[in-house]
Amino acid sequence: MGIIWTIIIVYMAAMIGIGLYAKTKIKDSNDYHLAGRRLGPIMLAGTLAATEIGGGSSVGVASKAYGDWGLSAGWYVVAAGVGILLVAFVAPYMRKAMATTVPEIIGRRYGKGSYAISSFLSFIASIALAAVQITATASIVHILTGFDLTWAILIVGLGVVFYTYLGGMWSVTLTDFVQFFIIVIGFAIAVPFAFHNAGGVDTVFSNIPKEQLGFTKIGWGTIIGLTLMYFMTFSTGQEAVQRYYSAKNQKVAVAGSLLCGILMTLYAFIPAVLGLIALSVFPAINANDALATVSVKLLPPLISGILLSGVISATLSSASGNLLAVASVYVKDIHSTVLKRPVNPDKELKLSKLIVVLSGILAIGISLFSQQIIPLLVFAFTLRSTGPFAAYLLGLLWDKVTPKAGLYSIVFGTIVGLGWQLAKEPFGIMAVIAGCIASLVTFVIVNRIELNRGVPTAPSAYNSEDQFNV
């Protein structure tokens, strides 16, 4: 354990060092929120992948493979990869808009009412997601060290607030880039060592029920549902969309998205295999401990340290992206426009950093209070995506849309999504999917009625001078 913890401490110190370096590249608010819109395809792919490959796609997949899903748990990440591939079709329109936030586009097209609602939804959801990632990271630290979970949450939370505060999007992007490739390489190297120390491939497979090896055990309905869910959340989630806004140009936005989807798909089944190895060798442990147990018990300390450092840091990077999303939405949307308190460009950077600290403290508080991961994650996904889904995407893709179509779809989609979740997702349909479909149907119907009545269409999404002239 001494070697493992030495590696983890050195790794985390390196991430702080990257944050300090990123600070030197920050000249203004545009650098802080969007890395100066200078990300190339590889950097964009790395930061997108690291944002989505966090605790759920590593610890969570290993846990699901250990439990009910078996090998088919890998489809959880494949679905995310396919979701990102689908977003590539929308990515050039995102970059073309020259925006900073999702609500900004909604405000340009549908007016202040839609803008205020979508800003509030994005703000609350991003804080909740930051709390989820802090809890997930702290849970890993708790398992590895035996630290009280409360202390683990405090340590993890303050660490992520610190390096986000330092470098903003530059810090997040640089650390994401390093973390993604280390976690993929670490997992890939871990598999043969884990198989060897577990007695070999034949021994592992003979020790687990045959149904656990079913490639599509979770069923095509679940696989398709996950893919739709990820497309809907990635295409409207501020932490993902903000990275597309940071691309050098539209071609880079598409290339980065495609590369990210391919990389995620290639990685997908590696943590699932490690979960099956854990089931073979340690059949009586808690499923959530599967990855950490294999790492500590079956891997050489050097590889274990690298692997666990990558997992911890990738999860932290997701939290960092969420905190930056909170700051962007508050400064650009809520403070300046909804509250009508414009900020001098010279002071915008200071306000952004202050919001990172305050929202980070709030996320730590939520994590300490709830210590929940999946329920809070589902709530946040539903809150941020269901209402704005149609208004944001169709606002980018369609010329002829009306203000009320956007407003009504946001309100009705959010109500249906949250109501569907409270009703325990009837018919096995995910709340995010139900809410987004309701949002889409409402938008199309209201927009058609409005156009037939001769209602003037909304201003363009690509001309910020027309913002709110509705």
C-alpha positions as CSV (number, residue, x, y, z in Angstrom):
1,M,0.0,0.0,0.0
2,G,2.9,2.3,0.6
3,I,4.0,2.3,-3.1
4,I,0.4,2.7,-4.2
5,W,-0.2,5.8,-2.0
6,T,3.2,7.3,-3.0
7,I,2.1,7.1,-6.6
8,I,-1.3,8.5,-5.9
9,I,0.1,11.5,-3.9
10,V,2.7,12.2,-6.6
11,Y,0.0,12.0,-9.3
12,M,-2.3,14.4,-7.5
13,A,0.5,16.8,-6.9
14,A,1.2,16.7,-10.6
15,M,-2.4,17.6,-11.3
16,I,-2.1,20.6,-9.0
17,G,1.1,21.5,-10.8
18,I,-0.8,21.4,-14.1
19,G,-3.3,23.7,-12.6
20,L,-0.6,26.1,-11.6
21,Y,0.8,26.0,-15.1
22,A,-2.6,26.6,-16.6
23,K,-3.0,29.7,-14.4
24,T,-0.2,31.3,-16.4
25,K,-2.3,30.9,-19.7
26,I,-5.3,32.7,-18.2
27,K,-5.5,36.3,-19.4
28,D,-9.2,36.9,-19.4
29,S,-12.6,35.3,-18.8
30,N,-12.6,33.8,-22.3
31,D,-9.5,31.9,-21.5
32,Y,-10.9,30.8,-18.1
33,H,-14.2,29.5,-19.4
34,L,-13.3,28.4,-22.9
35,A,-9.5,27.9,-23.0
36,G,-9.4,30.8,-25.5
37,R,-11.4,28.6,-28.0
38,R,-8.1,27.0,-29.0
39,L,-8.6,23.3,-28.4
40,G,-7.4,21.0,-31.2
41,P,-9.0,17.6,-32.0
42,I,-6.8,15.5,-29.7
43,M,-7.1,17.8,-26.7
44,L,-10.9,18.1,-27.3
45,A,-11.3,14.3,-27.5
46,G,-9.2,13.8,-24.4
47,T,-11.2,16.3,-22.3
48,L,-14.6,15.0,-23.6
49,A,-13.6,11.4,-22.8
50,A,-12.2,12.2,-19.4
51,T,-15.3,14.1,-18.5
52,E,-17.5,11.1,-19.3
53,I,-15.2,8.3,-18.2
54,G,-15.3,9.0,-14.5
55,G,-16.4,6.9,-11.5
56,G,-19.5,5.5,-13.3
57,S,-17.6,4.3,-16.3
58,S,-14.8,2.6,-14.3
59,V,-15.8,1.7,-10.7
60,G,-19.5,1.6,-11.7
61,V,-19.0,-0.7,-14.7
62,A,-16.8,-3.1,-12.7
63,S,-19.5,-3.1,-10.0
64,K,-22.2,-3.9,-12.5
65,A,-20.1,-6.6,-14.1
66,Y,-19.6,-8.1,-10.7
67,G,-23.3,-8.0,-10.1
68,D,-26.3,-8.4,-12.4
69,W,-24.9,-7.3,-15.8
70,G,-21.8,-9.4,-16.1
71,L,-19.7,-8.8,-19.2
72,S,-22.5,-6.8,-20.8
73,A,-21.8,-3.9,-18.3
74,G,-19.4,-2.7,-21.0
75,W,-22.3,-1.5,-23.0
76,Y,-22.8,1.2,-20.5
77,V,-19.6,2.9,-21.9
78,V,-20.3,1.8,-25.5
79,A,-23.6,3.6,-25.3
80,A,-21.8,6.7,-24.0
81,G,-19.4,6.5,-26.9
82,V,-22.2,6.1,-29.5
83,G,-23.9,9.1,-27.8
84,I,-20.9,11.2,-28.3
85,L,-20.6,10.0,-31.9
86,L,-24.2,11.2,-32.5
87,V,-23.4,14.6,-30.9
88,A,-20.8,15.0,-33.6
89,F,-23.6,15.8,-36.1
90,V,-24.6,18.8,-33.9
91,A,-21.1,19.8,-32.8
92,P,-20.4,22.2,-35.7
93,Y,-23.6,24.1,-35.0
94,M,-22.6,24.4,-31.3
95,R,-19.2,25.8,-32.3
96,K,-20.6,28.1,-34.9
97,A,-22.8,29.8,-32.4
98,M,-19.8,31.4,-30.6
99,A,-21.6,31.0,-27.2
100,T,-20.4,30.1,-23.7
101,T,-23.4,28.3,-22.2
102,V,-26.4,26.3,-23.2
103,P,-28.9,28.8,-21.8
104,E,-27.3,31.6,-23.8
105,I,-28.5,29.9,-27.1
106,I,-31.9,29.4,-25.6
107,G,-32.0,33.1,-24.6
108,R,-31.0,34.3,-28.1
109,R,-33.9,32.4,-29.7
110,Y,-36.8,32.3,-27.2
111,G,-36.4,35.3,-24.9
112,K,-35.8,36.0,-21.2
113,G,-38.4,33.7,-19.7
114,S,-36.9,30.6,-21.4
115,Y,-33.4,32.0,-20.6
116,A,-34.1,32.3,-16.9
117,I,-35.7,28.9,-16.5
118,S,-32.9,27.1,-18.5
119,S,-30.2,29.0,-16.6
120,F,-31.7,27.9,-13.3
121,L,-32.0,24.3,-14.3
122,S,-28.4,24.1,-15.6
123,F,-27.1,25.9,-12.5
124,I,-28.8,23.6,-10.0
125,A,-28.0,20.4,-12.0
126,S,-24.3,21.2,-12.4
127,I,-23.9,21.7,-8.6
128,A,-25.7,18.4,-8.0
129,L,-23.4,16.7,-10.5
130,A,-20.3,18.2,-8.9
131,A,-21.5,16.7,-5.6
132,V,-22.0,13.3,-7.2
133,Q,-18.4,13.2,-8.5
134,I,-17.0,14.4,-5.2
135,T,-18.9,11.6,-3.4
136,A,-17.8,9.0,-6.0
137,T,-14.1,10.0,-5.6
138,A,-14.3,10.1,-1.8
139,S,-15.9,6.7,-1.8
140,I,-12.8,5.3,-3.7
141,V,-10.4,7.0,-1.2
142,H,-12.5,5.7,1.7
143,I,-12.2,2.1,0.4
144,L,-8.5,2.4,-0.2
145,T,-7.5,4.1,3.0
146,G,-10.2,3.4,5.5
147,F,-10.5,7.2,6.0
148,D,-13.9,8.3,7.4
149,L,-16.1,9.1,4.4
150,T,-16.7,12.6,5.8
151,W,-13.0,13.4,5.8
152,A,-12.5,11.9,2.4
153,I,-15.3,14.2,1.0
154,L,-13.7,17.2,2.5
155,I,-10.2,16.4,1.2
156,V,-11.4,15.5,-2.3
157,G,-13.8,18.5,-2.5
158,L,-11.2,21.1,-1.5
159,G,-8.7,19.6,-3.9
160,V,-11.0,19.8,-6.9
161,V,-12.1,23.4,-6.0
162,F,-8.4,24.4,-5.7
163,Y,-7.2,23.3,-9.1
164,T,-10.4,24.5,-10.9
165,Y,-10.0,27.9,-9.2
166,L,-6.4,28.1,-10.5
167,G,-6.8,27.4,-14.2
168,G,-10.4,27.1,-15.3
169,M,-10.9,25.4,-18.7
170,W,-7.2,25.3,-19.4
171,S,-6.6,23.5,-16.1
172,V,-9.5,21.1,-16.7
173,T,-8.5,20.3,-20.3
174,L,-4.8,19.7,-19.6
175,T,-5.5,17.5,-16.6
176,D,-8.3,15.7,-18.5
177,F,-5.9,15.0,-21.4
178,V,-3.3,13.4,-19.1
179,Q,-5.9,11.5,-17.0
180,F,-7.8,9.9,-19.9
181,F,-4.7,8.4,-21.5
182,I,-3.3,7.2,-18.2
183,I,-6.6,5.6,-17.2
184,V,-7.0,3.8,-20.5
185,I,-3.3,2.6,-20.5
186,G,-3.6,1.7,-16.8
187,F,-6.7,-0.4,-17.4
188,A,-5.3,-2.1,-20.5
189,I,-2.1,-3.1,-18.7
190,A,-4.0,-4.2,-15.6
191,V,-6.1,-6.9,-17.4
192,P,-3.3,-9.4,-18.2
193,F,-1.7,-9.0,-14.7
194,A,-5.1,-9.5,-13.1
195,F,-5.8,-12.6,-15.2
196,H,-2.4,-14.1,-14.4
197,N,-2.7,-13.6,-10.7
198,A,-6.2,-14.9,-10.6
199,G,-5.1,-18.3,-12.1
200,G,-5.5,-17.6,-15.8
201,V,-8.4,-16.9,-18.2
202,D,-9.8,-20.5,-18.0
203,T,-9.8,-20.5,-14.2
204,V,-11.6,-17.1,-14.0
205,F,-14.3,-18.1,-16.5
206,S,-14.8,-21.5,-14.9
207,N,-15.4,-19.8,-11.5
208,I,-18.2,-17.6,-12.6
209,P,-21.8,-18.4,-13.8
210,K,-21.9,-18.8,-17.6
211,E,-24.7,-16.2,-17.9
212,Q,-22.3,-13.6,-16.6
213,L,-20.4,-13.9,-19.9
214,G,-23.5,-13.0,-22.0
215,F,-22.4,-10.2,-24.3
216,T,-25.8,-8.6,-24.4
217,K,-27.2,-9.9,-21.1
218,I,-28.7,-6.5,-20.2
219,G,-30.8,-6.6,-23.4
220,W,-31.1,-4.4,-26.5
221,G,-33.8,-2.3,-24.9
222,T,-31.5,-1.2,-22.1
223,I,-28.6,-0.7,-24.6
224,I,-30.7,1.5,-26.9
225,G,-32.2,3.3,-23.9
226,L,-28.7,4.1,-22.5
227,T,-27.6,5.4,-25.9
228,L,-30.6,7.7,-26.2
229,M,-30.0,8.9,-22.6
230,Y,-26.4,9.7,-23.3
231,F,-27.1,11.6,-26.5
232,M,-29.8,13.6,-24.8
233,T,-27.6,14.5,-21.8
234,F,-24.3,15.1,-23.7
235,S,-26.0,17.3,-26.3
236,T,-27.5,19.6,-23.6
237,G,-25.1,19.2,-20.6
238,Q,-23.2,22.4,-20.0
239,E,-19.9,20.6,-19.0
240,A,-19.9,18.7,-22.4
241,V,-21.2,21.5,-24.6
242,Q,-18.8,24.0,-23.1
243,R,-15.9,21.8,-24.5
244,Y,-17.4,22.0,-28.0
245,Y,-17.5,25.8,-27.6
246,S,-13.8,25.7,-26.8
247,A,-12.8,24.0,-30.1
248,K,-10.6,25.9,-32.6
249,N,-13.3,25.6,-35.2
250,Q,-16.3,23.6,-36.4
251,K,-14.2,20.9,-38.1
252,V,-12.2,20.4,-34.8
253,A,-15.5,20.1,-32.9
254,V,-16.6,17.2,-35.2
255,A,-13.2,15.5,-35.3
256,G,-12.8,15.7,-31.5
257,S,-16.3,14.2,-30.9
258,L,-15.7,11.3,-33.4
259,L,-12.3,10.5,-31.9
260,C,-13.7,10.6,-28.3
261,G,-16.5,8.2,-29.3
262,I,-14.1,5.7,-30.8
263,L,-11.7,5.9,-27.8
264,M,-14.6,5.3,-25.3
265,T,-15.9,2.4,-27.3
266,L,-12.4,0.7,-27.4
267,Y,-12.1,1.2,-23.6
268,A,-15.6,0.1,-22.8
269,F,-15.3,-3.6,-21.8
270,I,-11.9,-3.4,-19.9
271,P,-13.4,-2.4,-16.5
272,A,-16.2,-5.0,-17.1
273,V,-13.5,-7.8,-17.4
274,L,-11.9,-6.6,-14.2
275,G,-15.3,-6.9,-12.5
276,L,-15.6,-10.5,-13.7
277,I,-12.1,-11.3,-12.3
278,A,-13.2,-9.8,-9.0
279,L,-16.3,-12.1,-9.0
280,S,-14.1,-15.1,-9.7
281,V,-11.5,-14.5,-7.0
282,F,-13.5,-12.5,-4.4
283,P,-17.1,-13.7,-4.6
284,A,-18.2,-12.3,-1.2
285,I,-17.2,-8.7,-1.4
286,N,-19.3,-5.6,-1.9
287,A,-19.9,-5.1,-5.7
288,N,-18.8,-1.4,-5.4
289,D,-15.4,-2.6,-4.0
290,A,-14.7,-4.9,-7.0
291,L,-12.3,-2.6,-8.9
292,A,-10.4,-1.4,-5.8
293,T,-10.1,-5.0,-4.5
294,V,-8.6,-6.3,-7.8
295,S,-6.3,-3.4,-7.9
296,V,-4.9,-3.8,-4.5
297,K,-4.9,-7.6,-4.3
298,L,-4.1,-8.8,-7.8
299,L,-2.0,-6.1,-9.4
300,P,1.7,-5.1,-8.9
301,P,1.8,-1.9,-6.7
302,L,3.1,0.3,-9.5
303,I,0.3,-0.6,-11.9
304,S,-2.3,-0.5,-9.1
305,G,-1.1,3.0,-8.1
306,I,-1.3,4.3,-11.7
307,L,-4.7,2.7,-12.3
308,L,-6.3,4.0,-9.1
309,S,-4.7,7.5,-9.6
310,G,-6.3,7.6,-13.0
311,V,-9.7,6.6,-11.7
312,I,-9.6,9.1,-8.8
313,S,-8.3,11.9,-11.0
314,A,-10.7,11.3,-13.9
315,T,-13.6,11.4,-11.4
316,L,-12.2,14.6,-10.0
317,S,-12.0,16.1,-13.5
318,S,-15.7,15.5,-14.0
319,A,-16.3,17.4,-10.8
320,S,-14.0,20.2,-12.0
321,G,-15.9,20.4,-15.3
322,N,-19.2,20.7,-13.4
323,L,-17.9,23.5,-11.1
324,L,-16.7,25.4,-14.2
325,A,-20.1,24.9,-15.8
326,V,-21.7,26.4,-12.6
327,A,-19.4,29.5,-12.8
328,S,-20.0,30.0,-16.6
329,V,-23.8,29.8,-16.3
330,Y,-23.9,32.1,-13.3
331,V,-21.5,34.7,-14.6
332,K,-22.7,34.7,-18.2
333,D,-26.4,34.1,-17.8
334,I,-27.8,34.6,-14.3
335,H,-25.7,37.5,-12.9
336,S,-25.3,39.5,-16.1
337,T,-28.7,38.9,-17.8
338,V,-31.3,37.4,-15.5
339,L,-30.4,39.5,-12.5
340,K,-29.5,42.5,-14.8
341,R,-26.1,43.1,-13.1
342,P,-23.6,43.3,-16.0
343,V,-20.0,42.7,-15.0
344,N,-17.1,44.7,-16.2
345,P,-14.9,42.4,-18.3
346,D,-11.9,43.2,-16.0
347,K,-13.9,41.9,-13.0
348,E,-15.5,38.9,-14.8
349,L,-12.6,36.6,-14.2
350,K,-12.6,37.4,-10.4
351,L,-16.3,36.7,-10.2
352,S,-15.9,33.4,-12.1
353,K,-13.3,32.2,-9.6
354,L,-15.4,33.3,-6.7
355,I,-18.4,31.3,-8.0
356,V,-16.1,28.2,-8.4
357,V,-15.2,28.5,-4.7
358,L,-18.7,29.1,-3.5
359,S,-20.4,26.4,-5.7
360,G,-17.6,24.0,-4.7
361,I,-18.3,24.6,-1.0
362,L,-22.1,24.1,-1.7
363,A,-21.3,20.8,-3.6
364,I,-19.2,19.6,-0.7
365,G,-22.1,20.3,1.6
366,I,-24.5,18.4,-0.5
367,S,-22.1,15.5,-0.7
368,L,-21.7,15.4,3.1
369,F,-25.5,15.6,3.6
370,S,-26.6,13.1,1.0
371,Q,-23.7,10.8,0.3
372,Q,-25.7,9.5,-2.6
373,I,-24.4,8.8,-6.1
374,I,-26.9,7.2,-8.5
375,P,-30.1,8.9,-7.2
376,L,-28.5,12.4,-7.3
377,L,-27.0,11.6,-10.7
378,V,-30.3,10.6,-12.2
379,F,-32.0,13.7,-10.7
380,A,-29.3,16.0,-12.2
381,F,-29.4,14.4,-15.7
382,T,-33.2,14.7,-15.7
383,L,-33.3,18.3,-14.4
384,R,-30.7,19.7,-16.9
385,S,-31.7,17.8,-20.1
386,T,-35.4,17.0,-20.3
387,G,-36.8,20.6,-20.6
388,P,-34.0,22.3,-22.7
389,F,-33.4,19.3,-25.0
390,A,-35.7,20.3,-27.9
391,A,-35.3,24.1,-27.4
392,Y,-31.5,24.0,-27.5
393,L,-31.0,21.5,-30.4
394,L,-33.8,22.7,-32.6
395,G,-32.8,26.3,-31.8
396,L,-29.4,25.4,-33.4
397,L,-30.7,23.4,-36.3
398,W,-34.0,25.0,-37.4
399,D,-34.4,28.6,-38.7
400,K,-38.2,28.9,-38.3
401,V,-38.9,28.4,-34.6
402,T,-41.2,30.5,-32.3
403,P,-40.5,31.8,-28.8
404,K,-43.5,30.1,-27.2
405,A,-42.4,26.7,-28.7
406,G,-39.2,27.0,-26.8
407,L,-40.8,28.1,-23.6
408,Y,-43.6,25.6,-23.5
409,S,-41.3,22.7,-24.4
410,I,-38.8,23.6,-21.6
411,V,-41.6,23.8,-19.0
412,F,-43.5,20.7,-20.1
413,G,-40.4,18.6,-20.7
414,T,-39.1,19.3,-17.2
415,I,-42.4,18.6,-15.5
416,V,-42.8,15.3,-17.4
417,G,-39.2,14.2,-16.7
418,L,-39.3,14.9,-13.0
419,G,-42.8,13.5,-12.7
420,W,-41.7,10.3,-14.5
421,Q,-38.8,9.9,-12.1
422,L,-41.0,10.4,-9.1
423,A,-43.4,7.8,-10.5
424,K,-40.4,5.3,-10.6
425,E,-40.1,5.3,-14.4
426,P,-43.2,3.5,-15.6
427,F,-42.9,0.8,-18.3
428,G,-39.1,0.8,-17.7
429,I,-38.6,4.0,-19.7
430,M,-35.9,6.3,-18.3
431,A,-37.1,9.6,-17.0
432,V,-34.6,11.5,-19.2
433,I,-35.9,9.8,-22.3
434,A,-39.6,10.4,-21.3
435,G,-39.0,14.1,-20.5
436,C,-36.9,14.7,-23.7
437,I,-39.6,13.1,-25.9
438,A,-42.2,15.2,-24.2
439,S,-40.1,18.3,-24.8
440,L,-39.6,17.4,-28.5
441,V,-43.3,16.7,-29.1
442,T,-44.4,19.8,-27.3
443,F,-42.0,22.0,-29.3
444,V,-43.0,20.6,-32.7
445,I,-46.8,20.9,-32.0
446,V,-46.6,24.5,-30.5
447,N,-44.2,25.6,-33.2
448,R,-46.5,24.3,-36.0
449,I,-49.5,26.0,-34.4
450,E,-47.7,29.3,-34.0
451,L,-46.3,29.3,-37.6
452,N,-49.8,28.5,-39.0
453,R,-51.1,31.6,-37.1
454,G,-48.4,33.7,-38.7
455,V,-46.5,34.3,-35.4
456,P,-43.0,35.9,-36.2
457,T,-40.1,33.5,-35.9
458,A,-37.4,33.8,-33.3
459,P,-34.1,35.6,-33.9
460,S,-31.1,33.6,-35.2
461,A,-29.0,31.5,-32.8
462,Y,-25.9,32.8,-34.6
463,N,-26.3,36.5,-34.2
464,S,-25.8,37.6,-30.6
465,E,-26.9,41.2,-31.5
466,D,-30.4,39.9,-31.8
467,Q,-30.4,38.4,-28.3
468,F,-33.7,38.8,-26.4
469,N,-35.4,40.9,-29.2
470,V,-38.5,38.8,-28.9
